[in-house]
Amino acid sequence: MLAGIHFFSASIISLVFSPSPLFSLILGFFLHHLEDLFPHLDLNIFHKKEYNSIKNWDLKAWSIFLFEFIFFFLLAFYFLGNFPLEKQKIAFWGGVGALLPDIISFTFHSFFPDFKPLNFYLEFHEKYHFKLKNQNYFLPIFLEILLIIFCLLLIKRVGH
């Protein structure tokens, strides 16, 4: 999944299930890995190995990444706008926690490839991550839509 949907879903789920910003950060980190297990779409649709490093991203990759992230970031705060600041902090830190695995992976893979102390985590994140092997996008799109609907139902439940 791209960063935006990770941020959105972890923010909403943290809002419902987390008692504190620190727990949200941890929950978001965990949720990222759980979501990565499921078939999903990200830059894997292009089947370009060079996209593994953000230093190699072209305009197409950056455009998709930025558009998707901004859309879901704004969507998260649209739904969170009516909640008290403390609840918004809980949601925000859940979203940040969900971004951390990719921030860690892309930062070290792209800029510090010889930094060995985090190899165990980079390998774990890579093995945990769903690989799109064919051009059948139906299941990944369907599952991401279900995740969005689930989050919208959660936020509606909490809002009342």
Buried (B, 14 or more C-beta within 10 A) or exposed (E): BBBBBBBBBBBBBBBBBBEBBEBBBBBBBBBBBEBBEBBBBBBBEBEBEEBBEBEEBEEEBEEBBEEBBEBBBEBBBEBBEEBEEEBBBBBBBBBBBBBBBBEBBBEBBBEEEEEEEBEEEBEBBEEEBBEBEEEEEEEBEEBBEEBBEEBBEBBEEBEE
